[in-house]
């Protein structure tokens, strides 16, 4: 879409976000700084929802090819057309759509314990998980190396290396992280180590009790 004589908006990142709004989006295009040069121009982003209501938000010019702005809040899940404008001029770009989704929630995490080396595949049950290649899991401040969306109610997140306790949070759009209400921590433990096995041998055809001693076997060792 070309408007204001020289501006073009061709791409939107990210293109999904929660109903609560405030997702920081970047419009990719051209001509932003050339239009602003020598003028006191006010740039804005426009979001037109499915019932035709248009909401504007102030945009920051990052470069000649990028603008950033925050999404407005919506009352219900919808797809909104997105555009950009200068002062009182605004044109919607039909090819740019932003999908507003209901806030995801986290309900259960299995297992909630794993090795300090990472690599534990954790199942996160909840709801509102929108299919997206941007989906991220975080264990504390560390990002999961692998995330897969199984369904709208289940994710698989691989734990990164870590120590101690780490709160698990999810961002469907790679930006707006949500946490569970209450305790939703993943506990890191050392790698299991065996120090002795008693007895060390026995008859092949008979069941018998074996005692294994070591460390990091479980919550109480």
C-alpha positions in Angstrom: 0.0 0.0 0.0 1.5 3.4 -1.0 0.2 6.6 0.6 1.3 10.1 1.6 3.2 10.2 -1.6 6.2 8.1 -0.7 5.4 5.6 2.1 4.9 1.9 1.6 4.1 -0.8 4.3 4.6 -4.4 3.2 5.2 -6.6 6.3 4.2 -6.9 9.9 6.2 -8.5 12.8 4.8 -10.2 14.8 1.3 -10.7 13.2 -0.4 -12.1 16.3 -0.9 -10.9 19.9 -3.2 -11.1 22.9 -6.5 -9.3 23.3 -5.0 -7.2 26.1 -3.0 -5.3 23.5 0.4 -3.6 24.0 2.2 -6.0 21.7 5.2 -4.2 20.1 4.9 -4.6 16.4 7.2 -3.5 13.6 6.0 -2.4 10.2 8.5 -3.0 7.4 8.3 -0.8 4.3 10.0 2.2 2.9 10.0 6.0 2.8 9.5 6.7 6.5 12.4 9.0 7.2 12.2 10.8 3.8 8.6 11.8 4.6 9.4 13.0 8.1 12.5 15.0 7.0 11.9 18.7 7.6 8.4 18.2 9.0 6.8 17.8 12.4 4.9 14.8 11.2 3.1 12.4 13.5 3.3 8.8 12.4 0.8 6.3 13.6 -0.4 2.7 13.0 -4.0 1.9 12.4 -5.8 -1.3 13.3 -9.3 -1.9 11.8 -11.1 -4.9 13.4 -13.7 -7.2 11.9 -16.6 -4.8 12.8 -14.9 -1.8 11.1 -13.7 0.0 14.3 -10.3 1.7 13.6 -7.9 2.4 16.5 -4.7 4.3 16.0 -1.5 4.1 18.1 1.5 6.3 18.0 4.4 5.0 15.9 8.1 5.5 16.3 10.3 5.8 13.2 13.2 3.4 13.6 14.6 3.8 10.1 13.5 4.6 6.6 12.2 1.0 6.3 10.8 0.4 9.8 8.1 1.8 12.2 7.2 0.4 15.6 4.0 0.8 17.5 1.9 -1.1 20.1 -1.4 -2.9 19.4 -4.6 -1.6 20.9 -6.8 -3.8 23.2 -9.7 -5.7 21.7 -13.0 -7.1 23.2 -12.9 -10.4 21.4 -10.6 -12.5 19.2 -10.5 -11.1 15.7 -8.3 -10.4 12.7 -7.6 -6.7 12.1 -6.3 -4.9 9.0 -3.2 -2.9 9.7 -1.9 0.3 8.1 0.3 3.3 8.8 -0.1 7.0 8.3 1.2 10.5 8.7 -0.7 13.2 10.5 -4.3 12.8 9.3 -3.6 10.6 6.4 -3.9 6.8 6.9 -4.3 3.9 4.4 -5.0 0.3 5.4 -2.9 -2.4 3.8 -5.2 -5.2 2.9 -2.4 -7.8 2.9 -1.3 -6.9 6.5 -3.4 -8.6 9.1 -2.9 -8.8 12.8 -4.6 -11.7 14.7 -5.8 -11.0 18.2 -6.1 -14.1 20.4 -7.5 -14.8 23.8 -4.9 -14.9 26.6 -3.3 -18.4 26.9 -3.2 -20.0 30.4 -1.0 -22.6 32.0 -2.4 -25.3 34.2 0.0 -28.2 34.5 3.6 -29.1 33.8 4.9 -32.7 33.6 7.6 -33.5 34.7 8.4 -30.5 36.9 11.9 -31.8 37.6 14.9 -32.6 35.3 18.7 -32.7 35.0 20.9 -29.6 35.2 22.2 -30.5 31.8 18.9 -29.7 30.2 17.2 -31.7 27.5 14.1 -32.8 29.6 11.0 -32.7 27.4 8.3 -31.0 29.5 4.6 -31.2 28.7 2.7 -28.0 29.5 -1.0 -28.3 29.6 -3.3 -25.3 29.5 -5.3 -23.5 26.9 -5.3 -20.9 24.2 -2.1 -22.1 22.5 -2.4 -20.7 19.0 -0.4 -22.4 16.3 2.6 -20.2 15.6 6.3 -20.7 14.6 7.0 -17.8 17.1 6.0 -19.8 20.2 8.6 -19.7 23.0 9.1 -21.3 26.4 11.3 -19.8 29.0 12.7 -21.5 32.1 13.5 -18.5 34.2 15.5 -16.2 31.9 16.6 -19.0 29.6 14.8 -19.8 26.4 13.9 -23.4 25.6 15.9 -24.8 22.7 12.9 -26.6 21.3 9.1 -25.9 21.4 6.3 -27.8 19.7 2.6 -27.1 19.8 0.7 -30.4 20.1 -2.7 -28.8 20.3 -4.5 -25.7 21.6 -4.2 -27.2 25.1 -0.8 -28.8 25.1 2.9 -27.8 24.4 6.1 -29.7 24.5 9.1 -27.6 25.8 12.7 -28.9 26.1 14.4 -27.6 29.2 17.7 -25.6 28.7 20.6 -26.2 31.1 20.1 -24.6 34.5 20.4 -24.6 38.2 17.9 -24.5 41.1 14.3 -23.5 40.5 13.1 -21.8 37.3 9.6 -20.4 36.6 8.2 -21.6 33.3 6.5 -19.0 31.1 5.0 -19.2 27.5 4.8 -16.6 24.7 2.7 -17.8 21.7 3.9 -14.8 19.7 7.5 -14.9 21.0 7.0 -11.7 22.9 4.0 -11.6 25.3 4.9 -14.1 28.0 2.3 -15.5 30.4 2.8 -17.4 33.6 0.6 -19.6 35.7 -1.3 -18.5 38.7 0.6 -19.9 41.7 3.6 -22.2 41.7 4.8 -23.2 38.2 8.5 -23.9 38.7 10.8 -26.4 37.2 13.4 -27.9 39.5 16.9 -28.6 38.2 18.8 -31.5 39.8 22.3 -32.9 39.4 22.9 -35.9 37.1 22.1 -39.2 38.9 25.2 -41.0 40.1 25.5 -44.6 41.4 28.0 -45.4 44.1 27.1 -49.0 44.9 24.8 -52.0 44.0 24.1 -54.6 46.7 24.2 -57.5 46.0 26.2 -57.2 42.9 25.1 -60.6 41.6 22.4 -63.3 42.0 20.6 -66.3 40.5 19.3 -65.7 37.0 15.9 -67.3 37.5 15.0 -65.8 40.8 13.6 -62.4 41.8 15.5 -60.7 44.7 15.9 -57.3 46.2 18.8 -55.1 45.0 19.8 -51.9 46.9 21.3 -49.1 44.8 23.0 -46.2 46.5 24.1 -42.9 45.1 22.8 -39.4 44.6 20.3 -37.3 42.7 17.9 -40.1 42.2 14.8 -38.1 43.2 13.2 -35.4 45.4 14.5 -37.0 48.6 17.4 -39.1 47.3 
